[in-house]
Amino acid sequence: MTDRTPRPTPQRIAVIGAGAVGSYYGARLAQAGHEVHFVMRRDYDAVASGGLTVRSKDGDFRLEHPLVHRTPEEIGPVDWVLVGLKATAIEDARPLIAPLIGDGTRILLLMNGLGLEEIVGGWFGDERVFGGLAFTCINRGEPGVVHHIDYGAVTIGHHLDDPAALDDALALWADATVEVIRAPSLLLARWRKLLWNVPFNGLAVTAGGVTTDVIMGTPDLRAAAESVMREVVAAGNADLAAHGAEVRLDVDADIAAMLAATEAMEVYRPSTMIDFVEGRALEVEAIFGEPLRRARTLGLVVPYLELLTALMRALDPARTTRATSG
């Protein structure tokens, strides 16, 4: 944050979906002096008894006695709710968020995909909702340990693009060891994140469970990534125009920036690839299906996105499980 950002008053924060991303950013806010409560399932016992450890490229740290809960009802209303759920669990978010809502509660979705703010805004009010887009390499380790491998910036925008509301959201992070980027247009920021998520999560899965360095180091896969990215830019710009936005993605500059950032990454397993190899449901609809639906509605021809979405749907372990149990 810049020196001009006002110092934040300590806030009462709840993190739901405290996996790798939620735990990391929640821990950074706790490190900055906020009262952070984590709703945990799988790691509850390990974190409650042994604390939460972050092994980070920016310096390791540990929360010795984090505030850990099994249910949001144990916490009650808070100032901020950070939602780190997978997009596949969006329908589970409503009963988790509801007990945390007070008169002034705001909700920051640290989630991948398109259309999520509209869903949550429909439940709790659009003015409460913010989107957070993490460009980072974070994976879970053993229970109670998070590995922050590379990058770490989070781009934050307000669902209604209210600049005053966005000021409040950015102030929350003023003392946190996190690079925070202002997004005057949340829709533009969402499409810019999809510019990475669609090709690299998709190809990491469809190429058999490979890491980003394999995609970048294999000419045909890199070329496929760039072709997908060009279609994402076209779809994003058409969607922005349809929503009356004046901003646009830059097909050459934005693609070049994403490729350069990926080239510079440490060896990284995208989250969707990890879900795939571990047999969990994939975030297909929010990352692939919704962008494709919008592209079709706007009359665009996007064959690479069509194919990649079809392959991701076919490979989704959740779909396989439904097919075999039906």
N, C-alpha and C positions, 0 to 999 in steps of 0.2 A: 504494500500500500504506500501511497505518497504521504509526505509530511502534512499535506493540507487536509488529509482525511481526519475528521474529529475522532478523539479517543472514545472508545465505546464504553457505555455503562455496562457492567457485568450483566449478562442475560441468563435466563433460565432456559435451557435448550434440551430437547429430547431427540434422540437419534433412533429411528426405527429402520430396520433393515441394516443392522450393524454388522455387515460383512466387511470386506476389505476396504471399500471406498468409504462407507459410512463410519467405520471405526477409525480410519485414518483422519478424516477431516474432523470428526467429533473429538478425537484426541488432541488435535492441534488447537481446537477452540478451548478445550479444557486446559491445555498448557498455557493458553493466553489469559486464563483467569475467569472464564465463564463457568457457570454451574451446568455441567453436561451430564445428562442421564441417558444411559444406553439400554434399549430394550433388546435383549439377546435370547436366543434359543440354544443353538448348538454349542456356543462357547460360554454359556452362562456360568457353569461351575468353575471352569478354568479361570475366567476373568474375575469372578467374585472372590476366589481363594488366592489367586496368584497375580492379579493385576493385568494391565494391558500394555504390551511392549510393542513399540514401533521401531523397526530397523530401517533407517532412512538414509538416502544419499545426502540429506541435509543435516544429518546428525541423529543418532539413536536417542530415544528417550522412553520413559516408562511412567505410566500412571499407576502408582502403588495401590491406591484404594479408589478405583473408579466407582461411580454410582451406577450400579447394574441392576436391572429389573427383568422380571419374566413377562410382565404385562404393562401396557401403558396406563391402566387404571391405577397402578401403584404410584404413578408420577403425578397425574392430574394436569391441570392447565399450565402451559408454558408460554414463553415469549416467542420461541421459534421451534418448529418441528423440521428436522432434517430427515428426508426420506431417501434412504439408500437401497431400497428394494430393487429387485430385478423388474423389468417391465412386464414380465410374465405374471408377476404377482400384483399388478395394479389394482385388481378388484379386491385383493386382501387389504389394501391400504386404508380403505374407508373406516373399517372398525378399529384399526390401529391408531389412526389419526384422531378420530372423534373424541376420545376421552382427554386428549391433550389440548383441545380448543377452548380458549377463553375469548374475551371481547377483543383483545388486541393481538391474538396469536397469528403469526405468519408462517408460511409453509414453503420450504426450499426443497425442490425435487432434484436430488443428485442422481438422476436416472438417465438412461440412454433412450433415445427414440423420439418420435414425433407424435403430437396430439395428447401428451400426458397432462399438460397444464390445463387443457380444456376439460378433461375428465375431472380432475381434482377441483378445479374452479367451479364446476357444476355442483359439486358436493358442498363446498364450504365457502364459496364466494370468490370470484375472479381476483378481487383486489388483494386477497391474502396470499396469492400464489406467485412464486418465483421459480425460475429454472436455473439450475446449476450444471454446467457442463465441464466435467473434469477431463483435461488432457493430461493423462498421467499413466504411469505403469505401476500399479499396485496389485499385489496378490496376497492371499491369505497364506500363512505358514501353519505351524502347529497351533492348537487351540490357544488363544490369547496372544498371538503374535501376528503382526501385519508387516509385510515387506514392501517398502516404498522404494522401487527400483530406479525410476527415472522420471523426469519432468515433475508435474505436480500442480500446475496452474489450474484454477477454476474460473470459468467465465460465468458471470451471473447477470441475469436479466429479469425484468418484471413482466408478468404475463400480459399486463395492459400497457407495458412500456411507459409507466409513470416514473419520471426522473426523480421526484422527491422520494417515492417509495424505494427506488433503487439506491439512493443515497443511504437510507437506513440499512439496507441489506449489506452494502459494502462496508459501512462503519462497523458492523459486527466483527469483521475480520481484521480490523486495523492493527491489532497486536499479535495476530497469528502468523506463524512462519509458513505462510501460504501466499503465493502470488495470485492476486485476484484481479480479474480483467472485467471492466464494465462493458455490458452489452446493451446499447441503446435500443436495439431491435432484437428481442429474444428469438423471433422466428428466423432471422438471418443467422444467429448463433447456432440454433438447432440444425439448420441445413449445413452450416460449416462443419459441425461435429459429424454429421452424417457423411460428409465428404471423406472422412477417415473411417468411420465405423462400418459403412456399407462395404467398401472393397476389402478392408483388412480383416474384419471379423468374418466376412463371407468367404473370402479366399482361404483364410486360415482353416476354416472348417471343410470346405469343399475340396481342398487339396489334400485332405486326409489328416488334419490336425497338426499343422505346421506353425512355426513361429514367424514373426514379421521379417526377420533377417532372411529366411528362406524365400519369402515372397519377393523381397527386394533384390535378392541375389539370383533369381531365376528369371531370365529375360521374358519368357512367355507369361509368367505370372505377374511380373511388373507391368508388362504391356496391358494385360487384362485389367489390373488395378486402375491404370490410367484411363482406360476406356470406360470403366464403370464410373469413375470420378467425373468424367465429362458429362455423362448422362445425369448424374446427381446434380451437377451445376445447372444443367438445363431445366431439370425438374424444380430445383429450388428457386431459380429465378422466375420461372412461370408461376410458382406458388406465391412468391413474394409479390409479384405484380397483381395476382388475383386478390390478394389481401390489401391492396392499395399501398403497399410499402414502396418507398422510393429507393431503398438500398438494394444492392445486388451482389452476388458472388462474382469474383473476377476469375474467369475460367483458367487463364494462364497463371496468374500470380497465386491464387489460392491452391491450385493443384501443385505447383512447384513448391510452395511452402510446406504442404503436407508430405510430399515425397521427401523433401530435405529433412524434415523432422523425423520421419520414419527411418530414413537412412542413418541418422545419427543415434537412434535408440540403441540401448543395450538389447541383447536377445530377449524378446518379450513374447509371452503367450497371451493373446487377446482374451478377454473374459468369455466371449462366446465360444472360443475354441476350448477353453478349460471346461465350460459347461458341457460341450459336446463330448469330449473324451471321458468325462466323468459321468456321462449318461443323464444329465439334467436337462430340463426344458430349456429351449433356446429363445432368445428375445427376437423372434422372427418378425412378428407383426409390427412391433413398434419401430424396429430398425429397418426392415425391408418392406413389409406389407403396406404400411401406411404411406411411405414415400411413393411406392408403386401405384397405389390407389389414386393418389393426388396427380401423379403424372398421367395416368390413364384418363382421369376426369378432365384434365386440361388438354387432352388430345395429343400428347407427346408419344413418339416412338422411341422406346427405351429397351432394345433387345437384350443388352447385357444385364440390366436390372431385372428384366423379366426372367431370364434364365437363372440368375443367381438367387432370386427369391423362390423360384420353383424348386431349385436344388435344396435350399435351406429348409423349406417346408417339408420336403421328402425326407431329409436327414434328421429332422427334429426328433429327439428321443421321446418327447411327449406325444407326438403324433403316432410314432411306432407303438408306444404303450397303449394308446387309445384304440388303435387298429387291432392289436392282438387281444385286447380285453373285451372288445365289442362283439 
